[in-house]
């Protein structure tokens, strides 16, 4: 009889762990299977627009519908960054080279 309360507490812990796991898996499967299920019309339109923008972005090789003012501003900002950080490729991580320190032997007198 003494084991019954412990068993009940253990089962409630098990139920909570299983429910959290199922909730997480259901949330992930909803994201994974968005193409396979029928969506709300607003959600479908939203996903279609995102996919359309993604294909336009890939075709343009950058920002879609960027006007000359945007390109000018981008060029100015890139030149400012190159001046501030010493030029070079801003898309790659800088290479640091530290010279090996020259150590002198110290003798005690």
C-alpha positions as CSV (number, residue, x, y, z in Angstrom):
1,X,0.0,0.0,0.0
2,X,2.9,2.4,0.7
3,X,4.2,2.1,-2.9
4,X,0.9,3.3,-4.4
5,X,1.4,7.1,-3.7
6,X,5.0,6.8,-5.1
7,X,3.6,5.1,-8.2
8,X,1.0,7.8,-8.7
9,X,3.7,10.5,-8.4
10,X,5.9,8.7,-10.8
11,X,3.1,8.3,-13.3
12,X,2.2,12.0,-13.2
13,X,5.9,12.8,-13.9
14,X,5.9,10.3,-16.8
15,X,2.6,11.8,-18.2
16,X,4.1,15.4,-18.1
17,X,7.3,14.3,-19.8
18,X,5.4,12.4,-22.5
19,X,3.0,15.4,-23.1
20,X,5.9,17.8,-23.5
21,X,7.6,15.5,-25.9
22,X,4.5,15.0,-28.0
23,X,3.7,18.7,-28.0
24,X,7.3,19.5,-29.3
25,X,7.0,16.8,-32.0
26,X,3.6,17.9,-33.1
27,X,4.9,21.5,-33.4
28,X,7.9,20.3,-35.5
29,X,5.8,18.1,-37.7
30,X,3.4,21.1,-38.4
31,X,6.4,23.0,-39.8
32,X,7.8,20.1,-41.8
33,X,4.5,19.1,-43.4
34,X,3.3,22.6,-44.5
35,X,3.3,21.6,-48.1
36,X,1.3,18.4,-47.5
37,X,-1.6,19.8,-45.5
38,X,-4.4,22.1,-46.4
39,X,-3.6,25.6,-45.0
40,X,-5.6,28.5,-44.1
41,X,-5.9,30.8,-47.2
42,X,-4.0,33.6,-45.5
43,X,-1.2,31.2,-44.5
44,X,-1.1,29.8,-48.0
45,X,-0.8,33.2,-49.5
46,X,1.9,34.2,-47.1
47,X,4.0,31.1,-47.9
48,X,3.5,31.6,-51.6
49,X,4.7,35.2,-51.4
50,X,7.8,34.1,-49.4
51,X,8.6,31.5,-52.0
52,X,8.0,34.0,-54.8
53,X,10.4,36.5,-53.1
54,X,13.0,33.8,-52.6
55,X,13.0,32.9,-56.3
56,X,13.1,36.5,-57.3
57,X,16.0,37.1,-54.9
58,X,18.0,34.2,-56.3
59,X,17.3,35.4,-59.9
60,X,18.4,38.9,-59.1
61,X,21.4,37.8,-57.1
62,X,20.6,40.0,-54.1
63,X,17.8,42.4,-53.0
64,X,14.7,42.4,-55.1
65,X,13.6,45.8,-56.6
66,X,16.6,47.7,-55.2
67,X,16.6,51.2,-56.8
68,X,19.6,53.4,-57.5
69,X,19.2,55.2,-54.2
70,X,19.6,51.8,-52.3
71,X,22.6,50.8,-54.4
72,X,24.2,54.2,-53.8
73,X,23.6,54.0,-50.1
74,X,25.0,50.4,-50.0
75,X,28.1,51.5,-51.9
76,X,28.7,54.4,-49.5
77,X,28.3,52.3,-46.4
78,X,30.6,49.6,-47.8
79,X,33.3,52.2,-48.5
80,X,33.0,53.6,-45.0
81,X,33.4,50.1,-43.6
82,X,36.5,49.4,-45.8
83,X,38.0,52.7,-44.6
84,X,37.3,51.9,-41.0
85,X,38.6,48.4,-41.1
86,X,41.5,48.7,-43.4
87,X,40.0,47.5,-46.7
88,X,40.1,44.0,-47.9
89,X,37.2,41.6,-48.3
90,X,34.4,42.5,-45.8
91,X,32.7,39.1,-46.3
92,X,35.6,37.0,-44.9
93,X,37.0,36.8,-41.4
94,X,40.2,38.8,-41.1
95,X,43.6,37.0,-40.8
96,X,45.6,38.0,-37.8
97,X,49.3,37.5,-37.7
98,X,51.1,38.2,-34.5
99,X,55.0,38.2,-34.5
100,X,56.7,35.9,-32.1
101,X,58.0,37.9,-29.2
102,X,61.7,37.9,-28.7
103,X,62.6,36.7,-25.1
104,X,65.8,37.6,-23.5
105,X,67.4,35.4,-20.8
106,X,67.4,37.1,-17.4
107,X,70.3,36.3,-15.1
108,X,70.3,37.1,-11.5
109,X,73.4,38.6,-9.9
